[in-house]
Amino acid sequence: MIAHLRFPIGTFVFPENITDQQYQQYVADIEALPQRLELLVLPLNNTQLDTPYRPDGWTIRQVVHHLADSHINSFCRFKFALTQTEPTIKPYPEELWAETPDAKTMPIEPSLQILTGLHQRWTVLLNSLNATQRQRTFKHPQHTKLFTIDIATAMYAWHSNHHLAHIQNLTTKMGW
C-alpha cells in the first residue's frame, strides 16, 4: 500500500526507443502540468495544502514548491546539454530543499507562476528540437550513464504526472 502511495503511477521505466509520437506526448504532458496543477491546488485552503500526501511524505505545499525547484533544475540541464558537450550537471538534495522555510510555509502562487512561465519556455524549446538535438546528453554524477534530452523529457513527463497523481489521490481520498 505504501508503495502505491509513494509511486501512484509506478516507477519511471527508461524507454528503449522514443518515437516522435511518444516524444510529442511527453512534451504535451510537460506543457499541461501548470494548468492541471492549478486546477488541483488553487481551491485548497492552507490546512489542506499542509496535508501530506502519504505518511512521512511531503505536504501538497511542499510538492508544489518541489515541482518548481525540480523543473527549474531540469530546464537548466536541458540548456547545458544543448550548449555544451556532455556536461556534468550539478545534483541538488531535493529532500533538503523541500525542508527549507520557503518550501514549507510560503504561499504556492509564486511557484505556480514560476511553473507557468518555465513550462511555456520549456515547451517552446522542446518543440524546436530536431532528432539530432534530442540526442544531446548530460552526465548525472550519481549515475553511470548519459541522459539524452529524449530520455530526460520522458522522465519529466513522468515526474509531472507522478506528483499530479499524489495530489489527485489525496484530494479524492479526502473528498476535497
Steps between C-alpha positions, in 0.01 A plus 500: 500500500776749587670425167181603317481819707864573424485408129135533398576465128788256550871567492660655194589246233774601258363465147732323257397699194294816501288559192409849383142429612613400851724806520210726405290341776778562753518864390120529527514362855768752594304782338179405684651478849448861614133515406423153634683582825316829545164327456592261780660735751350846469168396659683363807529688829817519710407200715447291190823627341685400817370142487756236400403284204621190687635416846849653531449667163512861393202728535319619190665840556845337499414305184402821317823672602698182419358497148625856446843416645534177306381633168723808520795266549386278214453791259856611576625145438335499159662833415840374615459188284414713199786745545785287637653163420379238750492738797497360850200650673485598864258290702308655785370338821126528427404358838691784671367765262147386594579573866607861450264765643382620158400146398325425828315823570485732202183545294492280189414775251862608430597141415190466280608817318852363458362176358272681257778712352761228516281241330410744223871546426579132546223397260621743233853368543395133487281554194786672317744211533582271210585131538874570525456764769275266697796260524722757671606377843594598852669303777344464840784436749285259703435277197738316270325580174434799284149640480373609160254785472252239373535293817498807725180619329340163572617522862353844557171411335488207745608732786217741420239223491649331808451805721164589349387148597624554858282807532202358310499182707507697826227743397280211384563303819420804716199603292635847430 
